[in-house]
């Protein structure tokens, strides 16, 4: 498959609070042959009959996250953050005899404490 990607990040400190953000994009283009994909049962646009094998799947994986850290002590840091990941794809897959799109969104929020020794 082909992989193209780009990423950017930025960090900024305000008093003792360190804030960071990051954005990434990856384009994954999968190539295959009709013979190879016929056995997988993956059809273009999710159409089962007639099944035209999908040989040109492209996934766009986008990730955005931000977090902030605060030093409570010289050896301990507290932080919070949020992350969003999405896959925008023209691909389909078969799950339990059902054809479904492989587009998804994932939200993550976290709180952490870091101890240094």
C-alpha positions in Angstrom: 0.0 0.0 0.0 1.0 3.6 -0.4 1.4 5.8 2.7 1.4 9.6 2.7 1.4 11.5 6.0 2.0 14.8 7.6 2.0 16.0 11.3 2.2 19.2 13.2 2.5 20.0 16.9 2.7 23.0 19.1 3.7 23.4 22.7 3.4 26.5 24.9 4.0 27.2 28.5 2.0 29.6 30.6 3.5 30.0 34.0 4.0 26.4 35.1 1.4 24.9 32.8 2.7 23.2 29.7 0.1 22.9 27.0 0.6 20.9 23.8 -1.4 20.1 20.7 -0.9 17.8 17.8 -2.6 17.1 14.4 -1.7 14.2 12.1 -3.0 13.0 8.8 -2.2 9.7 7.1 -3.5 8.7 3.7 -3.3 4.9 3.2 -4.1 3.7 -0.3 -4.5 -0.1 -0.6 -4.1 -1.8 -3.9 -5.1 -5.4 -4.7 -6.3 -7.7 -7.5 -9.8 -9.0 -8.1 -8.5 -12.6 -7.5 -7.0 -11.6 -4.1 -10.0 -9.7 -2.9 -12.7 -12.0 -4.3 -12.1 -14.4 -1.4 -12.5 -11.7 1.2 -16.0 -10.9 0.1 -15.4 -7.1 0.1 -17.4 -5.4 -2.6 -17.4 -1.9 -3.9 -19.8 0.5 -2.1 -21.0 -2.4 0.0 -23.1 -3.8 -2.8 -23.3 -7.6 -2.5 -25.0 -8.6 -5.8 -23.4 -8.2 -8.2 -20.1 -8.1 -6.2 -17.4 -6.0 -7.9 -14.3 -6.4 -5.8 -13.0 -3.3 -4.3 -9.4 -2.9 -5.4 -8.9 0.8 -4.6 -9.5 1.3 -0.9 -8.2 4.6 0.6 -8.2 5.4 4.3 -7.6 8.9 5.7 -6.6 8.6 9.3 -6.9 12.0 11.2 -5.8 12.4 14.8 -6.1 15.6 16.9 -5.1 15.7 20.5 -4.4 18.3 23.2 -3.1 18.0 26.7 -1.9 20.2 29.6 0.6 19.3 32.4 1.2 21.0 35.7 4.1 20.2 38.0 2.8 19.7 41.5 6.2 18.9 42.9 9.7 18.5 41.4 9.0 14.8 41.1 5.2 14.7 40.3 3.2 16.1 37.4 -0.6 16.1 36.9 -2.1 16.3 33.4 -5.3 16.2 31.5 -5.9 15.6 27.8 -8.3 14.8 25.0 -7.8 13.0 21.7 -10.0 12.5 18.6 -9.1 9.9 16.0 -11.2 9.3 12.8 -10.8 7.1 9.8 -12.6 8.4 6.7 -12.6 5.6 4.2 -14.2 4.4 1.0 -13.7 0.8 2.2 -16.1 -1.8 3.5 -15.6 -5.0 5.4 -17.7 -8.1 6.2 -18.6 -8.7 9.9 -20.9 -11.6 10.8 -22.2 -11.7 7.2 -23.0 -8.0 7.2 -21.2 -5.5 5.0 -20.2 -2.4 6.9 -18.2 0.7 6.3 -14.8 1.1 8.0 -15.4 4.8 8.9 -15.1 5.4 12.6 -14.6 8.1 15.3 -12.8 7.5 18.6 -12.9 10.1 21.4 -10.5 9.7 24.4 -10.2 11.9 27.5 -7.7 11.2 30.2 -6.3 12.3 33.5 -2.8 11.2 34.6 -0.3 11.6 37.3 3.4 11.2 36.5 6.0 10.3 39.2 9.7 10.9 38.4 12.5 9.2 40.4 
